[in-house]
Amino acid sequence: MSGDKKAKAKAEQAKGKVKEAAGRAVGNESMEAKGRAEQAKGDARQAKEKIKDVFKH
C-alpha cells in the first residue's frame, strides 16, 4: 500500500474518532455522525489500497 495513501486513511480514521468523541461529549449528534462518516471514509480508502496491493503482487 502506498505510504502516503495509507497515512491519509489512518489520519481520516483518527480525525473521525476524535470528532465522534467530541460530538458525543457535548451532545452534538450531527458532529458525532460526521465523525462516524469520516471514519467510514478512511476505512474504505484503506480497504481500496489493500485490494490494489493484492492484485499488484
N, C-alpha and C positions, 0 to 999 in steps of 0.2 A: 504494500500500500504506500502510496506517495506520502512522504513525511509531512509535507505541507497540508495536504488534504486531510490526513489523519489528525493532525494538530487542530485543524479548523473544526472537525467533527467533535473532538473532545472539548474544545472551547465552547461550542454551541451547547453541548450537553451540560457542561458545568454552569454556564450562564443561565440556562433554563432551570437548573436545580435551584440556583440562588434566587431567581425571580419567583419560582413557585413557592419557596420557603418564605420569602419576604411577603408575598401576597397572602399566604396562609397566616403569617404573624399579624398582619394588620387587618385581616378580614376582607381583603380585596379579591373577590372571586375572579374578576377579569384578569388581574395580574397573574393569579395562580394558573389560570387556563393558558395564558400566553407562555408561561414558563413550561408547562407540560408540552405545548405545541413546539416550543423551541427544542426541548429535549428530543421529541419525536423526529424533528428535522435532523438533528445531529445523529440520531440512531440510524435514520435512513441513509444519510450520507456515508456513515461508517459501513453499513451493510453493502452499499453500492461499491465502495472501494474494495471490500473483501471479495465480492463476486468478481470484480475485474482482476484481482490477483489470482483467483482460482483459474480463470481462463487464460491468464498470461503464462502460467507455468505448464 
